[in-house]
C-alpha cells in the first residue's frame, strides 16, 4: 500500500485489521486424520496479541456500545465520524490552521497599545524629562540637581503598516492555503476511517460465518461418530477407525473454539475503530442491513479529486506564498503611527498632555545573508512539495490499479468458491450415506467433511473480501464508501 509523504494524510493512526480469515490462508498440515482448518489457530493467536494490546491501550471518552439496537453500517460510520480519535485530531488541526489565518489577517488591522507607568526619581535626566512633560520648567531650575521628581505617564499608540514588501499578503495567502490543506487532510482521514469501519464491520460477519461453517463441521462429525459407534458395536468397524473420527471431532471442536474467539476479537477491533469502549457482550449486527446494498461499484476511474492530492496542491500554494514573503524582506517597511501622552506629577503639582504622529520607513540594507538564505530555503521547500505531489499522483494511480485488480480477484474467487461449496455439499451428502452403509472408509469421510468446511470457509472469506476490496477501491478513488441513499 502506498504511503503518502506528507504529515496529516500519511501519519494518521488508523489501524488496518487484517484479521484471522483473510486471504492467503496458511495450511498447517493436511493428511487423512488432521483437518486443514487448523490454519486458523496461528492466525488467531497473532490477532489475539494485537487485540489485547489495543484493549490495554485504549480508554475512550465515547459512550459504551452495549445498546440493544443492532449495528448497521450506516450507524457504525456515523458513530466513527463522531467518536474516533483520528477524526477529532483532524478537526483540531483545522482549528489550528484557521487560527493561523486569523493571525495572518492581523497584519491588515491597526495595532492599538496602551501603556502606563509611575516613576519617582532624582536622576537628573529622567527628572528633567518629567518636568518638561508636566510643563513645570522654571528658569531657576538647577539642571544638575533638579530634585526628586515623580511622574505618572499614560500613553496610547495607534500604528498601521502601509507597506511591507508584500509579506503581509503572502503570509495571509499561505495561511489560507494551509487551512484548506488541513481541511483536505481531514477529508483523507475521514475516507480512510470509513474504509476501516467497513472492513471491521465485514470482518465481524466474515468471522461469524466462519464460526457457522466450523459448527456445521462439528455437527457433521458428531453424526459421523454416532454412526461409527453403531457400526463398531455391530462389529462392522475397527476401533482405530472409530478413534480417528473421534480425534477429528475433538480437533474440529478446538478449531471452533478458536474461531469463536476470533469472532469476539473482531468485535473488539470494530469497537476500537469506532472509538468506543470495549464491552463484555458480543457486538450485535443487523441481520438484514440495507446499507450494504449502497456499497456499489464506482462509475468513475478518476482519482484526481483525492483529498491527498488536493491537500498537496494547497501546500504548493502555501509554499509559493512563503517564497514571496521571503523575497519581501528585501523591500522597505512603511508604517504610520500616532500616540497621545498624559503626564501627572504630585511633587510639583503639575500635569500636561502631548501627542506625536508620523511615518517611519525601515530598509534592511545588509543582514549577513539571512534574507538570501530564507529565499533559498523557501524555494527548496516549494520544489520539495512539487515533487511530493508528483510522487503522490503516481502512487495513487498505482494504488487505484491495485485496488481494482484486488476487487476483480475477489469477485472471481467468490464465484469459484460458491460453486465449490455446492459441489462439496453434494459430495458430503453422498459420502455420509455411503459411510452409514459401510461403503466408505473413515479416512475418506474425514477428507470429505474437511473439504466441505474448507469450501464454506473460503466462500465466507471471499464474500467479505469482495465487499472489503470494493470499499478499498472507492477509497482509492477518493469516494465515500457508500453511495448516497
C-alpha positions as CSV (number, residue, x, y, z in Angstrom):
1,X,0.0,0.0,0.0
2,X,1.4,3.4,-0.9
3,X,2.3,5.8,1.9
4,X,1.9,9.5,1.3
5,X,4.9,11.5,2.4
6,X,3.1,14.4,4.0
7,X,2.1,14.7,7.6
8,X,-1.6,14.6,8.1
9,X,-2.7,12.3,5.3
10,X,0.1,9.8,5.9
11,X,0.5,9.8,9.6
12,X,-3.0,9.3,10.7
13,X,-3.2,6.5,13.3
14,X,-5.8,4.4,11.5
15,X,-5.3,0.7,12.1
16,X,-6.0,-1.9,9.3
17,X,-7.4,-5.0,10.9
18,X,-6.2,-7.8,8.7
19,X,-7.9,-10.4,10.8
20,X,-8.0,-14.2,11.1
21,X,-9.9,-15.2,8.0
22,X,-8.1,-13.1,5.4
23,X,-7.0,-14.3,2.0
24,X,-3.9,-16.5,1.6
25,X,-4.6,-18.9,4.5
26,X,-1.6,-20.9,5.8
27,X,-2.4,-24.6,5.9
28,X,-0.5,-26.2,8.8
29,X,-0.8,-29.8,7.5
30,X,-3.3,-31.9,5.7
31,X,-3.5,-35.7,6.0
32,X,-6.2,-38.3,6.4
33,X,-6.6,-37.6,10.1
34,X,-5.9,-33.9,10.5
35,X,-8.1,-31.1,9.4
36,X,-6.6,-28.3,7.4
37,X,-8.8,-25.8,9.2
38,X,-6.1,-25.7,11.9
39,X,-4.6,-22.9,9.8
40,X,-6.8,-20.5,11.7
41,X,-5.2,-21.2,15.1
42,X,-1.8,-19.4,14.4
43,X,-3.6,-16.5,12.7
44,X,-6.0,-16.1,15.6
45,X,-3.1,-16.1,18.2
46,X,-1.4,-13.3,16.4
47,X,-4.6,-11.3,16.2
48,X,-5.3,-12.1,19.9
49,X,-2.0,-10.4,20.9
50,X,-2.8,-7.4,18.7
51,X,-6.3,-7.0,20.0
52,X,-5.2,-7.4,23.6
53,X,-2.7,-4.6,23.1
54,X,-5.4,-2.4,21.7
55,X,-7.8,-3.1,24.6
56,X,-5.0,-2.4,27.1
57,X,-4.0,0.8,25.4
58,X,-7.4,2.3,24.6
59,X,-9.5,4.3,27.1
60,X,-12.3,6.0,25.2
61,X,-14.3,9.1,26.1
62,X,-17.2,7.9,24.0
63,X,-20.3,6.1,25.1
64,X,-20.4,2.4,25.6
65,X,-21.6,0.3,22.7
66,X,-23.7,-2.0,24.7
67,X,-27.1,-0.7,23.5
68,X,-29.8,-3.1,22.4
69,X,-30.0,-1.7,18.9
70,X,-28.1,-3.8,16.4
71,X,-25.3,-2.1,14.4
72,X,-25.9,-1.2,10.8
73,X,-23.1,0.0,8.6
74,X,-24.7,3.5,8.4
75,X,-24.9,3.7,12.2
76,X,-21.3,2.5,12.5
77,X,-20.0,5.1,10.1
78,X,-21.9,7.9,11.8
79,X,-20.6,6.8,15.2
80,X,-17.0,6.6,14.0
81,X,-17.1,10.1,12.5
82,X,-18.4,11.4,15.8
83,X,-16.2,9.4,18.2
84,X,-13.0,8.3,16.5
85,X,-9.9,10.0,17.9
86,X,-8.3,10.5,14.5
87,X,-11.3,12.5,13.3
88,X,-11.1,14.6,16.4
89,X,-7.4,15.2,15.9
90,X,-8.0,16.2,12.3
91,X,-10.7,18.7,13.4
92,X,-8.3,20.2,15.9
93,X,-5.7,20.6,13.1
94,X,-8.3,22.5,11.1
95,X,-9.0,24.7,14.0
96,X,-5.2,25.4,14.5
97,X,-4.9,26.3,10.8
98,X,-7.8,28.6,10.9
99,X,-6.2,30.3,13.9
100,X,-3.1,30.9,11.9
101,X,-5.2,32.5,9.2
102,X,-6.6,34.8,11.8
103,X,-3.1,35.7,13.0
104,X,-2.0,36.4,9.4
105,X,-5.0,38.7,8.9
106,X,-3.9,40.8,11.9
107,X,-1.3,42.5,9.6
108,X,-4.2,44.3,7.9
109,X,-5.6,45.8,11.1
110,X,-4.2,48.7,13.1
111,X,-2.3,48.0,16.2
112,X,-3.6,49.8,19.3
113,X,-1.5,49.8,22.5
114,X,-2.0,51.4,25.9
115,X,0.8,51.9,28.4
116,X,1.1,53.3,31.9
117,X,3.8,53.7,34.5
118,X,4.6,55.7,37.6
119,X,8.2,56.8,38.5
120,X,9.8,58.6,41.4
121,X,13.5,59.5,40.8
122,X,16.3,62.0,41.4
123,X,18.1,61.0,38.2
124,X,18.9,64.3,36.5
125,X,18.0,63.3,33.0
126,X,14.8,61.4,34.0
127,X,13.7,64.1,36.4
128,X,14.3,66.9,33.9
129,X,12.3,65.0,31.2
130,X,9.4,64.5,33.6
131,X,9.5,68.3,34.5
132,X,9.3,69.1,30.8
133,X,6.4,66.7,30.1
134,X,4.5,68.2,33.1
135,X,5.1,71.7,31.7
136,X,6.7,72.6,35.1
137,X,10.0,74.1,33.9
138,X,11.3,77.2,35.7
139,X,14.3,79.3,34.8
140,X,15.7,78.9,38.2
141,X,15.9,75.1,37.8
142,X,19.3,73.6,38.5
143,X,19.8,71.1,35.7
144,X,22.4,69.2,37.6
145,X,20.2,68.9,40.8
146,X,16.6,69.1,39.7
147,X,15.5,67.3,42.9
148,X,13.3,64.3,43.5
149,X,10.5,64.2,40.9
150,X,7.6,61.8,40.5
151,X,5.6,61.3,37.3
152,X,2.5,59.2,36.2
153,X,2.7,58.6,32.5
154,X,-0.1,57.1,30.4
155,X,0.3,56.6,26.6
156,X,-2.0,55.4,23.9
157,X,-0.5,54.5,20.5
158,X,-2.0,53.5,17.2
159,X,0.2,52.0,14.4
160,X,-0.6,50.8,10.9
161,X,1.5,49.1,8.4
162,X,1.3,50.9,5.0
163,X,3.7,48.7,3.1
164,X,5.7,45.5,3.9
165,X,7.1,44.4,0.6
166,X,4.1,42.0,0.1
167,X,4.9,40.0,3.1
168,X,1.5,40.6,4.8
169,X,-0.4,39.5,1.6
170,X,1.9,36.5,1.1
171,X,1.5,35.4,4.8
172,X,-2.2,35.6,4.6
173,X,-2.3,33.6,1.4
174,X,0.0,31.0,2.9
175,X,-2.2,30.7,6.0
176,X,-5.4,30.3,3.9
177,X,-3.8,27.6,1.8
178,X,-2.6,25.9,4.9
179,X,-6.1,25.9,6.3
180,X,-7.5,24.5,3.1
181,X,-4.8,21.8,3.2
182,X,-5.8,20.9,6.7
183,X,-9.4,20.5,5.5
184,X,-8.3,18.1,2.8
185,X,-6.2,16.2,5.3
186,X,-9.4,15.8,7.4
187,X,-11.2,14.5,4.4
188,X,-8.4,12.0,3.7
189,X,-8.6,10.9,7.3
190,X,-12.3,10.5,7.1
191,X,-12.2,8.4,3.9
192,X,-9.5,6.2,5.4
193,X,-11.5,5.8,8.6
194,X,-14.7,5.0,6.7
195,X,-12.9,2.3,4.8
196,X,-11.5,0.8,8.0
197,X,-15.0,0.8,9.5
198,X,-16.4,-1.1,6.6
199,X,-13.5,-3.5,6.8
200,X,-14.0,-4.1,10.6
201,X,-17.8,-4.4,10.1
202,X,-17.4,-7.0,7.4
203,X,-14.7,-8.8,9.3
204,X,-17.2,-9.5,12.1
205,X,-19.6,-11.0,9.5
206,X,-16.8,-13.0,8.0
207,X,-15.6,-14.3,11.4
208,X,-19.2,-15.3,12.3
209,X,-19.8,-17.1,9.0
210,X,-16.6,-19.0,9.6
211,X,-17.9,-20.0,13.0
212,X,-21.1,-21.2,11.4
213,X,-19.0,-23.2,8.9
214,X,-17.0,-24.9,11.7
215,X,-20.1,-25.5,13.7
216,X,-21.6,-27.3,10.8
217,X,-18.5,-29.4,10.5
218,X,-18.7,-30.3,14.2
219,X,-22.3,-31.4,13.8
220,X,-21.3,-33.5,10.7
221,X,-18.5,-35.2,12.7
222,X,-20.8,-35.8,15.6
223,X,-23.3,-37.5,13.3
224,X,-20.4,-39.5,11.8
225,X,-19.1,-40.5,15.2
226,X,-22.6,-41.7,16.2
227,X,-22.9,-43.8,13.1
228,X,-19.3,-45.1,13.7
229,X,-20.2,-46.2,17.2
230,X,-23.2,-48.1,15.9
231,X,-21.1,-49.9,13.3
232,X,-18.4,-50.6,15.8
233,X,-20.9,-52.2,18.2
234,X,-22.2,-54.2,15.3
235,X,-18.6,-55.4,14.6
236,X,-18.5,-53.6,11.2
237,X,-15.7,-51.1,12.0
238,X,-12.3,-51.3,13.6
239,X,-11.5,-49.5,16.8
240,X,-8.8,-47.5,15.1
241,X,-11.2,-46.0,12.6
242,X,-13.6,-45.0,15.4
243,X,-10.8,-43.3,17.3
244,X,-9.7,-41.5,14.1
245,X,-13.2,-40.0,13.8
246,X,-13.3,-39.1,17.5
247,X,-9.9,-37.4,17.3
248,X,-11.0,-35.4,14.2
249,X,-14.2,-34.4,16.1
250,X,-12.0,-33.1,19.0
251,X,-9.8,-31.2,16.7
252,X,-12.7,-29.6,14.9
253,X,-14.2,-28.6,18.3
254,X,-10.9,-27.0,19.2
255,X,-11.0,-25.1,15.9
256,X,-14.5,-24.0,16.7
257,X,-13.3,-22.5,20.0
258,X,-10.5,-20.6,18.2
259,X,-13.0,-19.4,15.5
260,X,-15.4,-18.1,18.2
261,X,-12.5,-16.4,19.9
262,X,-11.5,-14.8,16.6
263,X,-15.1,-13.6,16.1
264,X,-15.0,-12.0,19.6
265,X,-11.7,-10.2,18.8
266,X,-13.3,-9.0,15.5
267,X,-16.0,-7.3,17.6
268,X,-13.4,-5.7,19.8
269,X,-11.5,-4.4,16.8
270,X,-14.7,-3.0,15.4
271,X,-15.4,-1.0,18.6
272,X,-11.8,0.2,18.6
273,X,-12.2,1.7,15.1
274,X,-15.4,3.4,16.1
275,X,-13.6,4.9,19.1
276,X,-15.8,3.2,21.7
277,X,-15.1,1.3,24.9
278,X,-14.9,-2.4,24.7
279,X,-17.9,-4.2,26.1
280,X,-18.3,-7.6,27.7
281,X,-21.1,-8.8,25.4
282,X,-20.9,-9.6,21.7
283,X,-21.4,-6.8,19.1
284,X,-24.8,-7.3,17.6
285,X,-25.1,-6.7,13.9
286,X,-28.3,-6.1,11.9
287,X,-29.4,-9.3,10.2
288,X,-30.5,-7.6,7.0
289,X,-28.5,-4.4,6.7
290,X,-29.9,-2.3,3.8
291,X,-26.9,0.0,3.8
292,X,-24.7,-2.8,2.4
293,X,-26.6,-2.5,-0.9
294,X,-25.2,1.0,-1.3
295,X,-21.6,-0.3,-1.3
296,X,-21.7,-0.3,-5.1
297,X,-19.0,-0.4,-7.8
298,X,-18.0,3.2,-8.7
299,X,-18.9,4.5,-12.1
300,X,-15.7,6.6,-12.4
301,X,-12.0,5.8,-12.5
302,X,-10.9,9.4,-11.9
303,X,-8.7,9.8,-8.8
304,X,-7.8,13.4,-9.3
305,X,-10.1,14.5,-6.6
306,X,-8.4,12.5,-3.9
307,X,-8.1,14.8,-0.9
308,X,-4.4,13.8,-0.5
309,X,-3.7,15.4,-3.9
310,X,-5.9,18.4,-3.3
311,X,-4.1,18.9,0.0
312,X,-0.7,18.8,-1.6
313,X,-1.9,21.3,-4.2
314,X,-2.9,23.7,-1.4
315,X,0.6,23.1,0.2
316,X,2.2,24.2,-3.1
317,X,0.2,27.4,-3.0
318,X,1.3,27.9,0.6
319,X,4.9,27.3,-0.3
320,X,4.7,29.7,-3.3
321,X,3.3,32.4,-0.9
322,X,6.2,31.8,1.5
323,X,8.7,32.3,-1.3
324,X,7.1,35.7,-2.0
325,X,7.1,36.5,1.7
326,X,10.8,35.7,1.9
327,X,11.6,38.0,-1.0
328,X,9.6,40.7,0.6
329,X,12.3,41.1,3.3
330,X,14.3,43.0,0.6
331,X,11.6,45.6,0.4
332,X,11.2,48.6,2.8
333,X,8.7,48.6,5.7
334,X,6.5,51.7,5.8
335,X,4.5,52.4,9.0
336,X,2.2,55.2,10.1
337,X,1.8,55.9,13.8
338,X,0.2,58.3,16.3
339,X,0.3,58.5,20.1
340,X,-1.2,60.6,22.8
341,X,0.6,61.0,26.2
342,X,-0.6,62.4,29.5
343,X,1.8,63.1,32.5
344,X,0.9,63.9,36.1
345,X,3.3,64.9,38.9
346,X,2.3,65.4,42.5
347,X,5.5,66.7,43.9
348,X,5.3,69.7,41.6
349,X,1.5,69.5,41.3
350,X,1.6,69.9,37.6
351,X,0.2,67.9,34.6
352,X,0.1,68.2,30.8
353,X,-0.6,66.1,27.7
354,X,1.1,65.8,24.3
355,X,0.8,63.9,21.0
356,X,3.1,62.5,18.4
357,X,2.3,61.4,14.8
358,X,4.5,60.4,11.9
359,X,5.6,57.9,9.3
360,X,8.6,55.6,9.5
361,X,10.5,53.8,6.8
362,X,12.8,50.9,7.5
363,X,15.0,49.2,4.9
364,X,17.2,46.3,5.6
365,X,20.5,47.1,3.8
366,X,22.6,44.2,4.9
367,X,21.7,41.3,7.2
368,X,24.6,39.0,6.6
369,X,22.8,36.8,4.0
370,X,19.8,36.0,6.2
371,X,17.3,37.1,3.6
372,X,19.1,35.2,0.9
373,X,19.1,32.1,3.0
374,X,15.3,32.4,3.7
375,X,14.7,32.7,0.0
376,X,16.8,29.7,-0.9
377,X,15.1,27.7,1.9
378,X,11.5,28.5,0.9
379,X,12.3,27.9,-2.8
380,X,13.7,24.4,-1.9
381,X,10.7,23.7,0.2
382,X,8.4,24.7,-2.8
383,X,10.4,22.3,-5.1
384,X,10.1,19.6,-2.4
385,X,6.3,19.9,-2.2
386,X,6.0,19.8,-6.0
387,X,8.0,16.5,-6.1
388,X,5.8,15.2,-3.3
389,X,2.7,15.9,-5.4
390,X,4.2,14.2,-8.4
391,X,5.1,11.1,-6.3
392,X,1.7,11.0,-4.7
393,X,0.0,11.3,-8.1
394,X,1.9,8.3,-9.4
395,X,1.4,6.4,-6.2
396,X,-2.3,7.0,-6.1
397,X,-2.6,5.8,-9.7
398,X,-0.8,2.6,-8.7
399,X,-3.0,2.3,-5.6
400,X,-6.2,2.6,-7.7
401,X,-4.9,-0.1,-10.1
402,X,-4.0,-2.4,-7.3
403,X,-7.4,-1.9,-5.7
404,X,-9.2,-2.6,-9.0
405,X,-7.2,-5.8,-9.6
406,X,-7.9,-6.9,-6.0
407,X,-11.6,-6.4,-6.4
408,X,-11.6,-8.3,-9.7
409,X,-9.7,-11.1,-8.0
410,X,-12.1,-11.2,-5.1
411,X,-15.1,-11.4,-7.4
412,X,-13.6,-14.3,-9.3
413,X,-12.8,-16.1,-6.0
414,X,-16.4,-15.5,-4.8
415,X,-17.8,-17.1,-8.0
416,X,-15.4,-20.1,-7.8
417,X,-15.9,-20.7,-4.1
418,X,-19.7,-20.6,-4.4
419,X,-19.6,-23.3,-7.0
420,X,-17.1,-25.3,-4.8
421,X,-19.5,-25.2,-1.9
422,X,-22.3,-26.6,-3.9
423,X,-20.1,-29.4,-5.1
424,X,-18.7,-30.1,-1.6
425,X,-22.1,-30.2,-0.1
426,X,-23.4,-32.7,-2.7
427,X,-20.2,-34.8,-2.2
428,X,-20.6,-34.8,1.6
429,X,-24.3,-35.8,1.4
430,X,-23.4,-38.8,-0.8
431,X,-20.4,-39.7,1.3
432,X,-22.3,-39.7,4.6
433,X,-24.9,-42.0,3.1
434,X,-22.2,-44.4,1.9
435,X,-20.4,-44.3,5.3
436,X,-23.6,-45.2,7.2
437,X,-23.9,-48.2,4.9
438,X,-20.3,-49.2,5.4
439,X,-19.3,-48.5,1.8
440,X,-16.9,-45.6,2.6
441,X,-13.6,-45.7,4.6
442,X,-13.3,-43.4,7.7
443,X,-10.3,-41.6,6.2
444,X,-12.4,-40.8,3.1
445,X,-15.2,-39.4,5.2
446,X,-12.8,-37.2,7.1
447,X,-11.4,-35.9,3.8
448,X,-14.9,-35.1,2.5
449,X,-16.0,-33.3,5.7
450,X,-12.8,-31.4,5.8
451,X,-13.1,-30.2,2.2
452,X,-16.7,-29.1,2.9
453,X,-15.6,-27.0,5.9
454,X,-12.7,-25.6,3.7
455,X,-15.1,-24.7,0.9
456,X,-17.6,-22.9,3.3
457,X,-14.7,-21.1,4.9
458,X,-13.4,-19.9,1.6
459,X,-16.8,-18.8,0.5
460,X,-17.2,-16.7,3.7
461,X,-13.7,-15.2,3.2
462,X,-14.3,-14.5,-0.5
463,X,-17.7,-12.9,0.1
464,X,-16.4,-10.5,2.8
465,X,-13.2,-9.9,0.8
466,X,-15.1,-8.8,-2.2
467,X,-17.0,-6.2,-0.2
468,X,-13.8,-5.0,1.5
469,X,-12.0,-4.8,-1.8
470,X,-14.8,-2.7,-3.2
471,X,-14.7,-0.3,-0.2
472,X,-10.9,0.0,-0.7
473,X,-11.4,0.7,-4.4
474,X,-13.9,3.5,-3.6
475,X,-11.4,4.9,-1.0
476,X,-8.6,4.8,-3.6
477,X,-10.7,6.9,-5.9
478,X,-11.5,9.4,-3.2
479,X,-15.1,8.3,-2.8
480,X,-17.3,7.7,0.2
481,X,-17.7,4.0,1.0
482,X,-21.5,4.2,0.5
483,X,-23.5,5.9,-2.2
484,X,-26.0,8.5,-1.1
485,X,-29.4,6.9,-0.3
